[in-house]
C-alpha cells in the first residue's frame, strides 16, 4: 500500500507550493513561486527617494516566498514546476543553502521563459533605489517580525543573475509526453494544461499507482496560444492533487454573470481591446503593467490581431514593449511552433509556411510594435512632447504619443511602469489597465487600494481585467467526474469535502492531508536468462509457471534473478537431495472425463457412486477389475487400492494404481 502525504506551503490555499511525500517513493516539491502579498506593502522607487507605504522603514526582505523554511532541502528529491510564473522563487530553495542535491523538472518553454522572468526581476530590482547585492540565507526583514509575520512569510533579499544561472543548471527539461525515471520505480510525464505556453500537469506513475500533480490549467480556446489541456492523460488516476487554482476572491467576471460561471472565451480580451481603442481615439495613452510570461503572451497576440483598430486621425498608435529581456523572449518564441495550438486558421496557415507561429511578428515588421530594453532608450519625436521626465539618452527607437506601453512590473513597485505612471497619472484622458492575475483587485480590496496606494492621487482611468483562466470549482468537478479519479486533494475553501467524491482538503499554510492507495499487485522485473528457463503451462485460460530464483530489491525496484549453479533445483529437489518444494496441482477432476480416460486405457468396468450431502458431495469411481476406488471431492482426489490378493505382487498393485493416476493427471495441470 502506497501513502501520499500532501503539505501546503503556500501562504494561502490557492498558492501552488505543495510538498508531496510518496511512501514508498520520491519526495517532491510542486512549484516554488514568489508570494505577491508582500510587495503591496513595500515602498515605491521614484528617482533617488522612496515613497513609504504603511510606515515601512526598511527595504530589506523585499520578496516573499512560501514557507520553504519548513522543509529541509536535503530531504527533497525533485522540484516539479507547472508554469513559468511558479518558478520565480526557485533560487531561494536551490541556492539559499548547499543542502539541496535533487533535480528540478520542467518543460522546455517553462524553464526558458521562467529564466527570462527571473532575469527581468533581478534587473528591475538592481536598477531601483532599493536594489540588493544578493539574497541572504533566511533573510527575514525586520519590518515583518511580529503578529503578521507567519501570514506574510519570510522576507527575502533579491537574488542575483549569477544565482539564477546556477539554479537553472539544475533543471531537467522535458517535452510533453516525455517520461523521466525517478526513484522507487516511478516515472513522471508532463502533459499540456492549457494555462500558458509550456504549462503542464504531471503524471507520477508506476504499475498500480498513478498520482496526478495539477497546477494552473484551463480550457483551451482559439484566442490563446498554449496547447489545449490533455485531461484524458489523467484518466483513472489513484490520486489527483490540485495546487494553483482560481481563488474565489480574485474571480472577476462580466456584469450580470454569476461568479460560479466560467467567463466567455473572448473575455476579458474583448473589453481590453475596446478600452484601448477608446483611450487612443481620445488622444490618451494606455499603460499595461505586465511580466513577460504566462498569460501576457496571450495579451500580446490579441493586441497583434486587433492592432489595425488602434488608429487615431489616420496615424497608427505605436506599441512599446519595454523589458530588459524582451528581445531574448521574442527571439525564443520563434522556435516554439510545436508548443502553440494551431486549430486557429491563421496559425495553421503560418505553420504551413516557414513563418513565426505568433502574429506579433507582423507588427514588428511593420514598425507598429517596438521592443525596448530600457525606458532610457526612448526619445521623443518632437520637442513638444519632451519633458523633464522623458529620458534624453541616445535612442534606439523614436517615441511618440498617443501610444500603448507594455512594461513591468505589475506590482507597481519597480520597473519602467513607474516612469509612465508619474508621466501620465495626473491626466484623465490616459488609462491604466491591470491584467496580471496576481496583482489585481480582489473582493476584499474592490478598489485595488493595496496595489495603487503609493501612486495616489491618480486621475487616469483605471481598468481591472485580470487574465485568469484557471479552472473554477464547477469546471474542476466536471473534469474529475470525467476522468474517474479515485481520490482528490484540493483546497478546502475551493471544493468542500464530499465523501461520495472522495475529496480530501487542506485548509491553509502547513496543513497536511494523507491519502492511502491500496495495491494488490507488486510489480517486479525478471532477468532474460530466467525467463528463458521457464516452462509455461496452461490452466484453462491462464498461463502458469514455477520460478526458482533469487529476489533482489534495490532502490525500490524488485528483480527476479537466476539462481547460482550450486543452488539450482530440479523438480523440487536440490543436487544434494534436499526437497525444496512439492509440485503444485491446478485444475479439477471431472468424473465423466475421468471415466472416458480410463476406458481409453482398456478399463471398462467403472461404476460411479455418489455419497454425502449435496454441499459436500463425494463421488466415487469403483473399478472392480483393478480393486481400486477413486474418491473425488471438491478440493482433492484420492486413489485407494484394496488389500492385494495373494496372487498380486506389490509391483502389480503399483502398476494398476499408476494406470489410474495417469488418467487422473490428464484432467489437471502440475507445475
SVG drawing of the C-alpha trace seen along z (x, -y; Angstrom):
<svg xmlns="http://www.w3.org/2000/svg" viewBox="-28 -72 56 138">
<polyline fill="none" stroke="black" stroke-width="0.4" points="0.0,0.0 1.3,-3.4 0.8,-6.6 0.6,-10.1 1.1,-13.0 0.4,-16.5 1.5,-19.6 0.5,-23.1 3.5,-25.5 1.8,-28.5 0.7,-31.4 -2.8,-30.9 -4.5,-27.7 -4.6,-28.8 -0.8,-29.1 0.8,-26.4 3.5,-25.3 2.9,-21.8 5.2,-19.2 4.2,-15.8 5.7,-12.8 5.0,-9.4 5.8,-6.4 7.5,-4.4 8.6,-6.8 10.0,-10.2 9.6,-13.4 8.5,-16.2 8.1,-20.0 5.4,-21.1 6.2,-24.6 8.2,-27.3 6.6,-30.7 7.1,-34.2 4.2,-35.3 2.8,-38.6 1.3,-39.9 4.5,-41.4 5.2,-43.8 1.9,-45.6 3.3,-46.9 6.7,-48.0 7.8,-51.5 8.0,-52.6 11.2,-53.8 10.9,-57.2 14.3,-58.5 16.5,-58.7 13.8,-58.7 11.3,-56.1 7.6,-56.6 6.8,-54.9 3.7,-52.7 2.2,-51.7 5.1,-53.2 7.7,-50.9 11.1,-51.9 13.2,-49.1 13.8,-47.8 15.3,-44.5 13.2,-41.4 11.7,-42.8 10.4,-39.5 8.4,-36.8 8.2,-33.0 6.1,-30.2 7.1,-28.6 10.2,-26.9 11.9,-27.1 9.6,-24.4 11.3,-21.9 14.8,-20.5 16.1,-20.8 18.3,-17.7 15.1,-15.6 13.5,-16.8 14.3,-14.6 12.7,-16.6 11.2,-20.1 8.4,-19.9 7.4,-23.2 4.0,-23.6 4.2,-27.2 7.0,-29.8 5.4,-32.1 5.6,-29.4 9.3,-29.1 10.2,-32.7 11.1,-31.7 13.2,-28.7 16.7,-30.2 15.7,-30.6 15.3,-26.9 18.1,-25.6 20.8,-28.3 19.8,-29.5 21.8,-26.7 24.1,-23.9 21.6,-21.2 19.5,-20.7 21.0,-17.9 18.0,-17.0 16.7,-17.7 14.4,-20.4 12.0,-19.2 10.1,-21.5 9.0,-21.6 11.4,-23.4 9.3,-26.6 8.5,-26.8 12.2,-26.6 13.4,-29.2 10.6,-31.7 10.9,-31.3 14.6,-32.1 13.9,-35.2 11.3,-36.3 13.8,-35.9 16.4,-37.8 13.9,-40.6 13.1,-40.7 16.8,-40.9 17.4,-43.8 14.4,-45.7 15.4,-45.5 19.1,-46.1 18.3,-49.4 15.8,-50.6 16.8,-52.7 16.4,-49.8 18.4,-47.2 20.4,-44.4 23.7,-42.8 22.2,-39.3 20.0,-37.3 20.9,-36.2 20.2,-32.8 16.9,-33.1 16.7,-36.9 13.6,-37.8 13.2,-41.6 12.7,-43.4 9.5,-45.0 7.8,-41.6 8.5,-40.4 5.6,-40.4 1.9,-39.5 1.6,-39.3 4.9,-37.5 3.5,-34.0 0.9,-35.1 3.3,-37.1 6.1,-34.6 9.8,-35.2 11.1,-38.3 13.9,-37.7 16.6,-39.8 16.6,-39.7 18.7,-37.0 21.3,-37.8 21.7,-36.9 24.5,-34.5 22.3,-32.7 19.6,-32.4 22.2,-30.8 23.3,-28.4 19.7,-27.5 18.8,-26.8 21.8,-24.5 19.8,-22.0 16.8,-22.0 15.9,-18.9 13.9,-20.0 11.2,-17.7 8.8,-17.7 5.1,-16.9 4.7,-13.2 8.3,-12.5 8.8,-10.4 11.7,-10.7 12.5,-7.8 12.6,-8.7 13.4,-6.8 11.5,-3.8 10.4,-2.7 8.3,-5.8 8.3,-7.8 7.0,-11.4 5.5,-12.7 4.2,-16.3 1.0,-16.9 -0.4,-20.3 -2.5,-22.1 -3.8,-24.8 -3.0,-27.7 0.0,-29.3 2.8,-28.5 4.6,-25.3 2.4,-25.0 1.8,-21.4 0.3,-19.0 2.3,-16.0 1.6,-12.3 3.6,-10.4 3.2,-6.8 4.3,-3.2 2.3,0.0 -0.7,0.0 -0.1,-3.6 -0.8,-6.9 -0.7,-10.3 -1.7,-13.5 0.0,-16.8 -2.3,-19.5 -1.3,-23.2 -2.7,-26.0 -4.8,-24.7 -7.7,-26.0 -9.9,-25.1 -8.4,-26.0 -10.0,-28.3 -8.7,-29.8 -7.7,-33.3 -5.0,-31.8 -1.5,-30.4 -1.0,-27.4 -1.8,-23.9 -5.2,-22.8 -5.2,-20.6 -5.0,-16.8 -7.1,-15.8 -7.6,-12.3 -4.0,-11.5 -5.0,-11.6 -7.9,-9.1 -8.3,-6.6 -5.5,-8.0 -5.5,-7.0 -5.0,-10.5 -5.4,-13.9 -3.6,-16.7 -4.7,-20.3 -2.4,-23.3 -2.7,-26.5 -6.4,-27.2 -8.7,-30.2 -9.3,-31.8 -12.9,-33.0 -11.8,-36.5 -10.0,-37.1 -12.8,-35.9 -13.8,-38.9 -16.5,-38.3 -18.6,-40.4 -21.5,-42.3 -24.6,-40.1 -22.7,-36.8 -22.5,-34.6 -19.1,-34.0 -19.7,-30.3 -20.0,-30.6 -16.8,-30.5 -16.4,-33.7 -16.9,-33.6 -13.7,-32.7 -13.1,-36.2 -13.4,-37.9 -11.6,-40.0 -9.6,-40.4 -12.7,-42.0 -13.1,-44.5 -9.4,-45.3 -9.3,-45.9 -12.4,-48.2 -10.8,-50.2 -7.5,-50.6 -9.3,-51.8 -11.5,-54.3 -8.5,-55.8 -6.3,-56.1 -9.1,-57.7 -9.5,-60.4 -5.7,-61.2 -4.9,-59.4 -2.1,-56.9 -2.5,-53.4 -0.2,-51.7 -0.4,-48.0 2.0,-46.7 3.0,-43.1 5.6,-40.4 6.9,-38.7 5.4,-35.3 2.3,-33.5 -0.9,-34.9 0.8,-38.1 1.8,-36.3 -1.9,-35.8 -2.4,-39.5 0.4,-40.4 -1.2,-38.1 -4.6,-39.6 -3.2,-43.1 -1.5,-42.0 -4.8,-40.8 -6.6,-43.9 -3.8,-46.3 -5.5,-47.8 -8.3,-49.2 -5.9,-51.3 -5.6,-54.3 -6.0,-58.0 -6.8,-60.5 -5.1,-58.3 -2.0,-57.9 -1.2,-54.4 -0.6,-54.5 2.7,-52.7 3.0,-49.9 6.1,-49.8 7.2,-46.6 9.7,-47.6 11.7,-44.9 15.4,-44.1 14.7,-40.5 12.0,-41.3 14.4,-40.8 15.5,-37.4 11.9,-36.3 10.7,-37.4 13.6,-35.6 12.9,-32.4 9.2,-32.4 10.1,-31.9 11.2,-28.3 8.2,-27.2 5.8,-26.1 5.3,-22.7 4.2,-24.2 1.5,-26.5 -2.0,-25.4 -2.9,-25.5 -6.7,-24.9 -6.9,-28.6 -6.9,-29.1 -4.4,-32.0 -1.9,-29.9 -2.4,-26.8 -1.6,-29.0 1.5,-30.4 2.7,-27.0 2.4,-25.7 5.0,-28.4 8.3,-29.0 6.9,-31.8 6.7,-32.7 3.9,-30.9 3.0,-34.2 1.0,-37.1 3.0,-39.8 5.9,-39.3 3.9,-41.2 3.7,-44.2 7.4,-44.1 8.0,-44.1 5.5,-47.0 7.1,-49.0 3.9,-49.0 5.5,-47.1 8.8,-48.4 10.9,-46.2 12.8,-48.4 15.3,-47.1 15.3,-50.2 13.0,-53.2 16.0,-55.5 16.4,-54.2 13.3,-56.1 13.5,-59.6 10.6,-62.0 9.9,-62.6 9.2,-66.3 10.2,-68.9 6.6,-69.4 6.3,-66.1 9.7,-66.2 9.6,-66.9 12.0,-66.7 10.5,-63.3 11.5,-61.8 15.0,-60.3 17.4,-62.0 20.0,-59.2 20.9,-58.1 17.8,-56.5 17.2,-53.1 13.6,-53.9 11.6,-57.1 8.9,-57.7 5.6,-59.4 2.2,-59.8 -0.5,-58.7 0.7,-55.2 0.3,-51.9 3.1,-50.8 3.6,-47.3 6.1,-47.4 6.8,-45.9 6.4,-45.4 2.7,-44.6 3.3,-45.0 3.7,-48.8 6.6,-48.9 9.6,-48.9 10.3,-48.8 9.7,-51.2 6.0,-51.3 6.7,-53.7 8.1,-56.3 4.8,-56.2 2.6,-56.3 4.3,-59.5 4.2,-60.9 0.5,-60.1 -1.1,-59.6 -2.4,-63.2 -4.4,-63.3 -7.9,-61.8 -7.6,-61.0 -4.9,-58.4 -5.7,-54.8 -4.1,-52.2 -5.2,-48.6 -4.2,-45.9 -4.3,-42.4 -1.9,-40.4 -3.9,-38.0 -1.5,-38.0 -1.5,-41.8 -5.1,-43.0 -8.2,-43.9 -9.9,-41.3 -13.3,-41.1 -11.7,-42.4 -10.0,-45.2 -12.6,-46.1 -10.8,-49.5 -7.3,-48.0 -6.1,-50.3 -3.4,-48.0 -1.9,-48.0 -2.4,-51.7 -1.9,-53.4 1.7,-54.7 0.6,-56.4 -2.4,-58.4 -3.7,-60.8 -4.3,-59.2 -6.6,-60.8 -6.1,-58.5 -8.8,-55.9 -8.2,-52.5 -9.4,-49.2 -9.1,-45.9 -9.2,-43.0 -7.2,-40.0 -6.3,-37.4 -7.0,-34.4 -8.4,-31.4 -7.7,-28.9 -10.4,-26.3 -13.5,-27.2 -14.8,-24.7 -17.6,-23.7 -15.2,-23.1 -12.8,-21.0 -15.7,-18.9 -16.7,-18.2 -13.2,-17.2 -12.8,-14.9 -16.1,-13.1 -15.0,-12.7 -11.6,-11.2 -12.9,-8.7 -10.4,-9.8 -10.4,-7.7 -9.3,-10.4 -8.7,-14.1 -6.8,-16.6 -8.0,-20.2 -8.0,-23.4 -10.9,-23.3 -12.3,-26.7 -12.2,-25.8 -14.0,-22.5 -15.8,-21.4 -15.2,-17.8 -17.6,-15.3 -17.2,-11.7 -19.1,-10.5 -16.4,-12.1 -13.5,-11.1 -12.3,-14.6 -9.6,-15.4 -8.9,-19.0 -6.0,-21.2 -7.0,-24.4 -4.0,-26.7 -0.3,-27.0 1.3,-23.9 -1.9,-22.0 -1.4,-18.3 -3.5,-15.7 -2.7,-11.9 -4.2,-9.6 -3.9,-5.8 -3.5,-4.0 -4.2,-0.3 -2.2,2.1 -2.9,5.8 0.0,6.3 3.7,5.9 5.5,5.2 8.8,7.0 11.4,7.2 12.8,10.6 16.2,11.4 16.1,12.6 18.0,15.9 15.5,16.7 12.6,16.1 14.2,18.4 14.2,21.3 10.5,21.0 8.2,23.9 4.8,22.4 1.7,24.5 -2.0,23.6 -4.6,23.8 -7.7,23.0 -7.2,19.5 -4.3,18.8 -0.6,19.5 1.3,20.6 5.0,21.5 7.1,22.3 10.0,19.9 13.1,20.8 15.1,17.7 16.6,15.0 14.5,11.9 16.6,8.8 15.4,5.3 17.4,2.1 16.1,-1.5 12.6,-0.2 12.8,1.9 12.3,5.7 14.1,8.0 13.9,11.8 17.4,13.2 18.7,16.6 19.9,18.9 23.6,19.7 24.6,23.2 25.1,24.8 21.6,23.7 19.6,24.9 16.6,27.1 15.2,29.8 11.6,31.0 11.7,29.5 14.9,31.4 18.4,29.9 21.5,31.6 22.3,32.8 18.9,34.5 17.2,31.9 13.5,31.4 12.8,27.7 9.1,27.8 6.4,30.1 4.7,29.8 1.6,27.7 -1.6,29.1 -4.0,26.8 -7.5,27.7 -10.2,30.2 -11.1,33.8 -14.3,34.2 -15.8,37.7 -17.2,38.2 -14.0,37.2 -12.0,39.5 -14.2,42.5 -13.6,41.7 -9.9,41.6 -10.0,44.9 -12.0,46.5 -9.4,45.4 -6.8,47.4 -9.0,50.5 -10.7,50.2 -14.4,50.7 -15.8,51.7 -16.1,48.3 -19.1,47.6 -19.8,44.1 -21.3,43.9 -22.2,40.6 -22.3,40.1 -22.6,37.3 -24.7,34.2 -25.2,32.0 -23.0,29.2 -20.1,31.6 -20.8,34.4 -18.2,37.0 -18.2,39.0 -16.5,42.4 -15.5,44.4 -15.2,48.1 -13.0,50.2 -13.7,53.9 -11.2,55.4 -8.3,53.4 -9.7,53.4 -9.3,49.6 -11.6,46.8 -11.1,43.2 -12.7,40.7 -13.3,37.2 -14.0,34.3 -14.3,30.6 -10.7,29.9 -8.9,33.3 -8.8,36.6 -7.8,39.9 -6.8,43.1 -7.4,46.0 -6.2,49.6 -7.9,52.5 -5.9,55.2 -3.9,57.1 -4.7,60.8 -2.1,63.5 -1.7,63.7 -0.9,60.0 2.6,58.7 3.2,55.3 4.6,54.2 1.4,55.3 -0.7,53.2 1.5,50.2 1.2,50.7 -2.6,50.7 -2.6,47.6 -0.2,45.8 -2.6,46.5 -5.4,44.8 -3.0,42.0 -2.1,41.2 -5.8,41.0 -6.4,38.6 -3.4,36.4 -4.8,35.9 -7.5,33.8 -5.2,31.4 -2.0,29.4 1.1,30.0 3.6,27.2"/>
</svg>
